[in-house]
């Protein structure tokens, strides 16, 4: 890791935040994290409509908590043609996108909207 990036991430931690690194991006998080945030949002929506179903898409191990918190978890194919093995181990029943990256996201959302997933 480059010294500038390390200094930045250390400054993030010194302020009581934490970070994760996904496929391409670093994510800065406070106390909630992805799983807790999804659970809170789902609870709010279910007050309005108890039958609501949730879906989540991700491609890396840092997305596993989000995927574990939704009704329809979808693992996106990596650009190299593989699925993240850590996510597959944590969530063996996760659905898998047919294509990588944005095309996989689009195909998966279209399948959700069409009722296939």
N, C-alpha and C positions, 0 to 999 in steps of 0.2 A: 504494500500500500504506500502511495506517495506521502511524503512528510506533510504536505499541505492538507491532504484529506484526513490524515491521522489527527492533526492538530484540530481541525474542524470538528471531527467526531468526538474528540476528547472534550472540546468546549460544549458540545451538545450534552454529553453525559454530565459535565460539571453543573449544568443548569437543571438537572433532574429529569432530563428526557432520555429516551433510548432510541436506538436505530436498528434497522434490519437492512439487509442487502438482498435484493431480488435478482432477477435475470439481468436487468440493465440499470435499475435505479436503487438509490438508497432511500429508505423511508424513515422519516422522523416521527416518533410517536410519543405521546404523553402517557397517561395512566391507563387508558382504556385498552389500547391494542385493537387489532382487527376483529377478533372474536367477540370481545365484549361490546364493541361498537355495533356490530351486526346484530347481536342479541338484543341490545337496547332498541335499535331501530325496528327490528322485527316485532318486539313487544308493543311498540307504539302503533304500528300498522295493524296488528292483530286486535287491538282495542277497537279499531274501526271495522275490521273484517276478519273474524277469527279463522276463516278458511284460506287466508292468503298463503301462497307458497313463495319461498325465497329461492334465489339462484345466485351462485357466485362463480366467478371464473378467475383462474390464476395459473401461473406456469412454474412457480418456484416454491421451495420449502417455506419461505416466509408467508406464502398464501395459505398454507395448510390450516391455520386457525380460522381464517375466514371461511374456507371450504368446509371445515367441520361444523360450522355454525349455521349453514344453510340447508334447505331441503333438497336442492339439486346442485351438488358440487360438480364443477366441470374443470378438468385439468387440460390446459392448452398444450399442444405439441410445441416443443422447442424448435427454433429455426433449423437446428441440426438434424431433426427428425426423431428425437427421443422425448419421452416424458420424464419429468423429474423423478428419479427413483425414490427419493426420500418421501415425496408426497404419496407415491404408489404404496409404499410400505406403511405409512401412517393411515391412509384412507384407501384400502384395497378396492372398495366398491365405487370409487369416484368415476364419473363418466369422463370420457376422453374426447377432445375435439378432433375432427378429422384432418385439420390443417393447422399449420403453425401461425403464431402471432396474430395480427389483426384479422387475417382471413379466417383463422380458426375461431376467433372471438365472434366474428360476423356470422359464420356458419352455425355456430352453437346458439347464438341468440335467435337466429331465424328458426332453428329447429325448436327452440323453446316456445317461440310465439306461434308456431304452427302446431304445437301440441305433441311433437315427437319425443320430447324429453320430459 
